[in-house]
Amino acid sequence: MKTITAILCALTIGTFLSVTDAKSDVGYRGWGPRGGVTSGPDQVHFGMHMDFGNFADRFRFQPNVELGMSDNLTLFAVNGDFAYRFSSRWDQWSPYLGGGIGLNVWGQDRGLRRDDSDTDLGASLLGGIEKGLQGGDRFFIETKLGLVDSPDLKFAVGWTFY
């Protein structure tokens, strides 16, 4: 599994570095809150994301941090997500697909002491639908499927402020 994760990381970074387009606009574009539920482990999670613009036409980098909590388990994740938006029109609902790698720090609580913490490099696929709003803000609904050392399934909603 570690080999698969390393290969996915190399492919993701290679794709990011090799894609160039005249329509790129890389740079900070906005930030926003996100939150939802996770299955495998069963948790509620919340966090924030940043939009660093498009490095190719409709292909953006949107890293995020999340904190998931449930009975006796805490997950802190730092994710580097990339997504391709299918429509260039921001005033309509548009699906997007992508993936990313993440650093996942798992912690198990056992009473007054903390045991069994672990750190993994994970990989996931994501898909969602989003809509641009007046003023440039954006609302999205997203599903993330864990491939390697990540939660099995995540559902999230979020808002990006510009």
FIKOLZA-1660 file (N, C-alpha, C; in steps of 0.1 Angstrom, whole numbers, plus 5000, padded with zeros to 4 digits):
% residues 162
   i   px   py   pz ch aa at
   1 5008 4988 5000  A  M  N
   1 5000 5000 5000  A  M CA
   1 5009 5013 5000  A  M  C
   2 5020 5012 5007  A  K  N
   2 5029 5024 5007  A  K CA
   2 5034 5027 4993  A  K  C
   3 5037 5016 4986  A  T  N
   3 5042 5018 4972  A  T CA
   3 5032 5024 4963  A  T  C
   4 5019 5020 4965  A  I  N
   4 5008 5025 4957  A  I CA
   4 5007 5040 4960  A  I  C
   5 5007 5043 4973  A  T  N
   5 5006 5057 4977  A  T CA
   5 5018 5066 4971  A  T  C
   6 5030 5061 4972  A  A  N
   6 5041 5068 4966  A  A CA
   6 5040 5070 4951  A  A  C
   7 5035 5060 4944  A  I  N
   7 5033 5061 4929  A  I CA
   7 5022 5072 4927  A  I  C
   8 5011 5071 4934  A  L  N
   8 5000 5081 4932  A  L CA
   8 5005 5096 4935  A  L  C
   9 5014 5097 4946  A  C  N
   9 5019 5110 4949  A  C CA
   9 5028 5115 4937  A  C  C
  10 5036 5106 4932  A  A  N
  10 5045 5110 4921  A  A CA
  10 5037 5114 4909  A  A  C
  11 5027 5106 4906  A  L  N
  11 5018 5110 4894  A  L CA
  11 5011 5123 4896  A  L  C
  12 5006 5125 4908  A  T  N
  12 4999 5138 4911  A  T CA
  12 5008 5150 4909  A  T  C
  13 5020 5149 4915  A  I  N
  13 5030 5160 4915  A  I CA
  13 5035 5162 4900  A  I  C
  14 5037 5151 4893  A  G  N
  14 5041 5151 4879  A  G CA
  14 5031 5158 4871  A  G  C
  15 5018 5155 4873  A  T  N
  15 5008 5161 4865  A  T CA
  15 5007 5176 4868  A  T  C
  16 5008 5179 4880  A  F  N
  16 5007 5194 4884  A  F CA
  16 5019 5201 4878  A  F  C
  17 5031 5196 4878  A  L  N
  17 5042 5203 4872  A  L CA
  17 5043 5203 4857  A  L  C
  18 5037 5193 4851  A  S  N
  18 5038 5192 4836  A  S CA
  18 5027 5199 4829  A  S  C
  19 5015 5202 4835  A  V  N
  19 5004 5208 4828  A  V CA
  19 5006 5223 4828  A  V  C
  20 5007 5228 4816  A  T  N
  20 5007 5243 4814  A  T CA
  20 4997 5247 4804  A  T  C
  21 4992 5258 4805  A  D  N
  21 4981 5263 4797  A  D CA
  21 4981 5278 4797  A  D  C
  22 4977 5284 4786  A  A  N
  22 4977 5299 4785  A  A CA
  22 4966 5304 4794  A  A  C
  23 4956 5296 4798  A  K  N
  23 4945 5301 4807  A  K CA
  23 4948 5298 4821  A  K  C
  24 4960 5296 4825  A  S  N
  24 4963 5293 4839  A  S CA
  24 4963 5307 4847  A  S  C
  25 4958 5306 4859  A  D  N
  25 4958 5318 4868  A  D CA
  25 4961 5313 4882  A  D  C
  26 4972 5307 4883  A  V  N
  26 4977 5302 4896  A  V CA
  26 4979 5313 4906  A  V  C
  27 4974 5312 4918  A  G  N
  27 4976 5322 4929  A  G CA
  27 4964 5321 4938  A  G  C
  28 4965 5327 4949  A  Y  N
  28 4954 5327 4959  A  Y CA
  28 4942 5333 4954  A  Y  C
  29 4930 5326 4955  A  R  N
  29 4917 5331 4950  A  R CA
  29 4907 5332 4961  A  R  C
  30 4908 5324 4971  A  G  N
  30 4898 5325 4982  A  G CA
  30 4900 5314 4992  A  G  C
  31 4891 5314 5002  A  W  N
  31 4891 5304 5013  A  W CA
  31 4877 5301 5017  A  W  C
  32 4875 5291 5025  A  G  N
  32 4862 5289 5030  A  G CA
  32 4861 5277 5040  A  G  C
  33 4850 5276 5047  A  P  N
  33 4847 5265 5056  A  P CA
  33 4842 5253 5048  A  P  C
  34 4844 5241 5054  A  R  N
  34 4838 5229 5049  A  R CA
  34 4835 5220 5061  A  R  C
  35 4825 5211 5059  A  G  N
  35 4822 5201 5069  A  G CA
  35 4813 5190 5064  A  G  C
  36 4812 5180 5072  A  G  N
  36 4803 5169 5067  A  G CA
  36 4805 5156 5076  A  G  C
  37 4802 5145 5070  A  V  N
  37 4803 5132 5077  A  V CA
  37 4812 5123 5070  A  V  C
  38 4817 5113 5077  A  T  N
  38 4827 5104 5072  A  T CA
  38 4822 5090 5076  A  T  C
  39 4825 5080 5067  A  S  N
  39 4822 5066 5069  A  S CA
  39 4835 5058 5068  A  S  C
  40 4838 5050 5078  A  G  N
  40 4850 5042 5078  A  G CA
  40 4863 5050 5081  A  G  C
  41 4864 5057 5092  A  P  N
  41 4856 5056 5104  A  P CA
  41 4844 5066 5104  A  P  C
  42 4834 5062 5112  A  D  N
  42 4822 5070 5113  A  D CA
  42 4825 5083 5121  A  D  C
  43 4825 5094 5115  A  Q  N
  43 4829 5107 5121  A  Q CA
  43 4821 5118 5116  A  Q  C
  44 4822 5129 5123  A  V  N
  44 4817 5142 5118  A  V CA
  44 4830 5150 5116  A  V  C
  45 4832 5157 5105  A  H  N
  45 4844 5164 5103  A  H CA
  45 4841 5179 5099  A  H  C
  46 4851 5188 5102  A  F  N
  46 4850 5201 5098  A  F CA
  46 4864 5207 5095  A  F  C
  47 4864 5217 5087  A  G  N
  47 4878 5223 5084  A  G CA
  47 4876 5235 5075  A  G  C
  48 4887 5237 5068  A  M  N
  48 4887 5249 5059  A  M CA
  48 4896 5245 5046  A  M  C
  49 4893 5252 5035  A  H  N
  49 4901 5250 5023  A  H CA
  49 4905 5263 5017  A  H  C
  50 4914 5263 5008  A  M  N
  50 4919 5274 5001  A  M CA
  50 4919 5271 4986  A  M  C
  51 4915 5281 4978  A  D  N
  51 4915 5280 4963  A  D CA
  51 4927 5287 4958  A  D  C
  52 4936 5280 4952  A  F  N
  52 4949 5285 4946  A  F CA
  52 4948 5287 4931  A  F  C
  53 4936 5288 4926  A  G  N
  53 4934 5291 4912  A  G CA
  53 4936 5279 4902  A  G  C
  54 4935 5282 4890  A  N  N
  54 4936 5272 4879  A  N CA
  54 4950 5271 4873  A  N  C
  55 4956 5260 4873  A  F  N
  55 4969 5259 4867  A  F CA
  55 4968 5254 4852  A  F  C
  56 4956 5251 4848  A  A  N
  56 4952 5248 4834  A  A CA
  56 4937 5252 4833  A  A  C
  57 4932 5252 4821  A  D  N
  57 4918 5256 4820  A  D CA
  57 4908 5246 4828  A  D  C
  58 4902 5252 4838  A  R  N
  58 4892 5245 4847  A  R CA
  58 4898 5234 4855  A  R  C
  59 4912 5234 4857  A  F  N
  59 4918 5224 4865  A  F CA
  59 4925 5231 4877  A  F  C
  60 4920 5230 4889  A  R  N
  60 4925 5238 4900  A  R CA
  60 4931 5230 4912  A  R  C
  61 4938 5237 4920  A  F  N
  61 4944 5232 4932  A  F CA
  61 4937 5238 4944  A  F  C
  62 4931 5229 4952  A  Q  N
  62 4923 5234 4964  A  Q CA
  62 4927 5226 4976  A  Q  C
  63 4938 5229 4983  A  P  N
  63 4942 5221 4995  A  P CA
  63 4932 5224 5006  A  P  C
  64 4932 5215 5016  A  N  N
  64 4923 5217 5028  A  N CA
  64 4928 5210 5040  A  N  C
  65 4923 5214 5051  A  V  N
  65 4926 5207 5064  A  V CA
  65 4913 5204 5070  A  V  C
  66 4912 5192 5077  A  E  N
  66 4900 5188 5083  A  E CA
  66 4903 5181 5096  A  E  C
  67 4894 5182 5105  A  L  N
  67 4894 5175 5118  A  L CA
  67 4882 5167 5119  A  L  C
  68 4884 5153 5121  A  G  N
  68 4873 5144 5122  A  G CA
  68 4872 5139 5136  A  G  C
  69 4860 5138 5142  A  M  N
  69 4859 5133 5156  A  M CA
  69 4848 5123 5157  A  M  C
  70 4850 5113 5165  A  S  N
  70 4840 5103 5169  A  S CA
  70 4844 5097 5182  A  S  C
  71 4836 5087 5186  A  D  N
  71 4839 5081 5199  A  D CA
  71 4853 5075 5199  A  D  C
  72 4862 5081 5207  A  N  N
  72 4876 5076 5209  A  N CA
  72 4885 5077 5197  A  N  C
  73 4882 5084 5187  A  L  N
  73 4891 5085 5175  A  L CA
  73 4890 5099 5170  A  L  C
  74 4902 5104 5167  A  T  N
  74 4904 5118 5161  A  T CA
  74 4912 5116 5149  A  T  C
  75 4909 5123 5138  A  L  N
  75 4916 5123 5126  A  L CA
  75 4919 5137 5122  A  L  C
  76 4931 5141 5120  A  F  N
  76 4935 5154 5115  A  F CA
  76 4941 5151 5101  A  F  C
  77 4936 5158 5091  A  A  N
  77 4941 5155 5077  A  A CA
  77 4945 5168 5070  A  A  C
  78 4956 5168 5063  A  V  N
  78 4960 5179 5055  A  V CA
  78 4960 5173 5041  A  V  C
  79 4951 5178 5032  A  N  N
  79 4949 5173 5019  A  N CA
  79 4953 5182 5008  A  N  C
  80 4960 5177 4997  A  G  N
  80 4963 5185 4985  A  G CA
  80 4954 5180 4974  A  G  C
  81 4943 5186 4972  A  D  N
  81 4933 5181 4962  A  D CA
  81 4934 5189 4949  A  D  C
  82 4932 5182 4938  A  F  N
  82 4931 5188 4925  A  F CA
  82 4918 5184 4919  A  F  C
  83 4912 5193 4912  A  A  N
  83 4898 5190 4906  A  A CA
  83 4897 5197 4892  A  A  C
  84 4890 5189 4884  A  Y  N
  84 4887 5194 4870  A  Y CA
  84 4872 5197 4870  A  Y  C
  85 4869 5210 4867  A  R  N
  85 4855 5215 4866  A  R CA
  85 4850 5213 4852  A  R  C
  86 4839 5207 4849  A  F  N
  86 4835 5204 4835  A  F CA
  86 4829 5216 4828  A  F  C
  87 4824 5225 4835  A  S  N
  87 4818 5237 4828  A  S CA
  87 4827 5249 4830  A  S  C
  88 4828 5258 4821  A  S  N
  88 4835 5271 4823  A  S CA
  88 4826 5282 4828  A  S  C
  89 4813 5279 4828  A  R  N
  89 4803 5289 4833  A  R CA
  89 4801 5287 4848  A  R  C
  90 4804 5298 4855  A  W  N
  90 4803 5298 4870  A  W CA
  90 4789 5300 4875  A  W  C
  91 4780 5305 4866  A  D  N
  91 4766 5308 4871  A  D CA
  91 4757 5297 4871  A  D  C
  92 4762 5285 4867  A  Q  N
  92 4753 5273 4867  A  Q CA
  92 4760 5262 4875  A  Q  C
  93 4751 5252 4879  A  W  N
  93 4757 5240 4886  A  W CA
  93 4766 5233 4877  A  W  C
  94 4777 5229 4882  A  S  N
  94 4787 5221 4873  A  S CA
  94 4793 5210 4881  A  S  C
  95 4794 5198 4876  A  P  N
  95 4801 5187 4882  A  P CA
  95 4816 5189 4881  A  P  C
  96 4824 5183 4890  A  Y  N
  96 4838 5182 4889  A  Y CA
  96 4843 5169 4895  A  Y  C
  97 4855 5165 4890  A  L  N
  97 4861 5153 4894  A  L CA
  97 4876 5156 4897  A  L  C
  98 4882 5148 4906  A  G  N
  98 4896 5150 4909  A  G CA
  98 4901 5140 4919  A  G  C
  99 4912 5143 4926  A  G  N
  99 4918 5135 4935  A  G CA
  99 4929 5142 4942  A  G  C
 100 4935 5135 4951  A  G  N
 100 4946 5141 4959  A  G CA
 100 4953 5132 4968  A  G  C
 101 4963 5138 4974  A  I  N
 101 4970 5130 4985  A  I CA
 101 4969 5138 4998  A  I  C
 102 4970 5131 5009  A  G  N
 102 4968 5137 5022  A  G CA
 102 4977 5131 5032  A  G  C
 103 4980 5139 5042  A  L  N
 103 4987 5134 5054  A  L CA
 103 4977 5133 5065  A  L  C
 104 4975 5120 5069  A  N  N
 104 4964 5117 5079  A  N CA
 104 4971 5113 5093  A  N  C
 105 4967 5121 5103  A  V  N
 105 4972 5118 5116  A  V CA
 105 4960 5113 5125  A  V  C
 106 4961 5100 5128  A  W  N
 106 4951 5093 5135  A  W CA
 106 4954 5093 5150  A  W  C
 107 4945 5095 5159  A  G  N
 107 4947 5094 5173  A  G CA
 107 4936 5087 5180  A  G  C
 108 4939 5077 5189  A  Q  N
 108 4929 5069 5196  A  Q CA
 108 4930 5074 5211  A  Q  C
 109 4918 5078 5216  A  D  N
 109 4917 5082 5230  A  D CA
 109 4913 5070 5239  A  D  C
 110 4920 5069 5250  A  R  N
 110 4917 5058 5259  A  R CA
 110 4917 5064 5273  A  R  C
 111 4905 5070 5277  A  G  N
 111 4904 5076 5290  A  G CA
 111 4912 5089 5291  A  G  C
 112 4920 5090 5301  A  L  N
 112 4928 5102 5304  A  L CA
 112 4941 5102 5296  A  L  C
 113 4945 5091 5290  A  R  N
 113 4958 5091 5282  A  R CA
 113 4955 5089 5267  A  R  C
 114 4964 5093 5259  A  R  N
 114 4963 5091 5245  A  R CA
 114 4972 5080 5240  A  R  C
 115 4967 5070 5233  A  D  N
 115 4974 5059 5228  A  D CA
 115 4972 5057 5213  A  D  C
 116 4980 5049 5207  A  D  N
 116 4978 5044 5194  A  D CA
 116 4977 5055 5183  A  D  C
 117 4986 5065 5183  A  S  N
 117 4985 5075 5172  A  S CA
 117 4993 5069 5161  A  S  C
 118 4990 5074 5149  A  D  N
 118 4996 5069 5137  A  D CA
 118 4995 5080 5126  A  D  C
 119 5005 5081 5117  A  T  N
 119 5005 5090 5106  A  T CA
 119 5007 5083 5093  A  T  C
 120 4998 5085 5084  A  D  N
 120 4998 5078 5071  A  D CA
 120 4997 5089 5060  A  D  C
 121 5003 5085 5048  A  L  N
 121 5002 5093 5036  A  L CA
 121 4991 5086 5028  A  L  C
 122 4980 5092 5026  A  G  N
 122 4968 5086 5019  A  G CA
 122 4966 5092 5005  A  G  C
 123 4957 5086 4998  A  A  N
 123 4952 5090 4985  A  A CA
 123 4937 5088 4984  A  A  C
 124 4931 5097 4976  A  S  N
 124 4917 5096 4974  A  S CA
 124 4912 5102 4961  A  S  C
 125 4900 5098 4957  A  L  N
 125 4894 5104 4945  A  L CA
 125 4882 5112 4950  A  L  C
 126 4879 5123 4943  A  L  N
 126 4867 5131 4947  A  L CA
 126 4859 5135 4935  A  L  C
 127 4847 5138 4939  A  G  N
 127 4837 5143 4929  A  G CA
 127 4827 5152 4936  A  G  C
 128 4821 5161 4928  A  G  N
 128 4812 5170 4934  A  G CA
 128 4805 5178 4924  A  G  C
 129 4797 5187 4929  A  I  N
 129 4790 5197 4921  A  I CA
 129 4791 5210 4928  A  I  C
 130 4792 5221 4920  A  E  N
 130 4794 5234 4926  A  E CA
 130 4787 5245 4917  A  E  C
 131 4785 5256 4924  A  K  N
 131 4778 5267 4917  A  K CA
 131 4785 5280 4921  A  K  C
 132 4788 5288 4912  A  G  N
 132 4793 5302 4915  A  G CA
 132 4781 5311 4919  A  G  C
 133 4783 5319 4928  A  L  N
 133 4773 5328 4933  A  L CA
 133 4777 5343 4930  A  L  C
 134 4768 5352 4933  A  Q  N
 134 4771 5366 4931  A  Q CA
 134 4782 5370 4940  A  Q  C
 135 4791 5379 4935  A  G  N
 135 4802 5383 4942  A  G CA
 135 4814 5374 4941  A  G  C
 136 4813 5363 4933  A  G  N
 136 4824 5354 4931  A  G CA
 136 4824 5343 4941  A  G  C
 137 4816 5343 4951  A  D  N
 137 4816 5331 4961  A  D CA
 137 4812 5319 4954  A  D  C
 138 4815 5307 4960  A  R  N
 138 4811 5294 4954  A  R CA
 138 4806 5285 4965  A  R  C
 139 4796 5277 4962  A  F  N
 139 4790 5267 4971  A  F CA
 139 4793 5254 4964  A  F  C
 140 4796 5243 4972  A  F  N
 140 4798 5230 4967  A  F CA
 140 4794 5219 4976  A  F  C
 141 4791 5208 4970  A  I  N
 141 4787 5195 4976  A  I CA
 141 4797 5185 4971  A  I  C
 142 4804 5177 4980  A  E  N
 142 4815 5169 4975  A  E CA
 142 4815 5155 4982  A  E  C
 143 4819 5145 4974  A  T  N
 143 4821 5132 4979  A  T CA
 143 4835 5128 4977  A  T  C
 144 4841 5121 4987  A  K  N
 144 4855 5117 4985  A  K CA
 144 4856 5102 4989  A  K  C
 145 4863 5095 4980  A  L  N
 145 4865 5080 4981  A  L CA
 145 4879 5078 4985  A  L  C
 146 4882 5072 4997  A  G  N
 146 4895 5069 5001  A  G CA
 146 4901 5057 4994  A  G  C
 147 4913 5058 4988  A  L  N
 147 4919 5047 4981  A  L CA
 147 4929 5040 4990  A  L  C
 148 4938 5048 4996  A  V  N
 148 4949 5042 5004  A  V CA
 148 4950 5050 5017  A  V  C
 149 4950 5044 5028  A  D  N
 149 4952 5050 5042  A  D CA
 149 4944 5063 5044  A  D  C
 150 4932 5063 5039  A  S  N
 150 4923 5075 5041  A  S CA
 150 4909 5069 5045  A  S  C
 151 4901 5078 5051  A  P  N
 151 4887 5074 5054  A  P CA
 151 4881 5068 5041  A  P  C
 152 4872 5058 5043  A  D  N
 152 4866 5051 5032  A  D CA
 152 4857 5060 5023  A  D  C
 153 4849 5069 5030  A  L  N
 153 4840 5077 5022  A  L CA
 153 4837 5090 5030  A  L  C
 154 4837 5101 5023  A  K  N
 154 4834 5114 5030  A  K CA
 154 4824 5122 5022  A  K  C
 155 4814 5128 5029  A  F  N
 155 4805 5137 5023  A  F CA
 155 4807 5151 5029  A  F  C
 156 4808 5161 5021  A  A  N
 156 4811 5174 5026  A  A CA
 156 4803 5185 5018  A  A  C
 157 4801 5196 5025  A  V  N
 157 4795 5208 5019  A  V CA
 157 4805 5219 5022  A  V  C
 158 4806 5229 5014  A  G  N
 158 4815 5240 5017  A  G CA
 158 4811 5252 5009  A  G  C
 159 4818 5263 5013  A  W  N
 159 4816 5276 5008  A  W CA
 159 4829 5283 5006  A  W  C
 160 4832 5289 4994  A  T  N
 160 4844 5296 4992  A  T CA
 160 4841 5311 4991  A  T  C
 161 4848 5319 4999  A  F  N
 161 4847 5333 4998  A  F CA
 161 4858 5339 4990  A  F  C
 162 4855 5348 4981  A  Y  N
 162 4864 5354 4972  A  Y CA
 162 4866 5369 4976  A  Y  C
% end
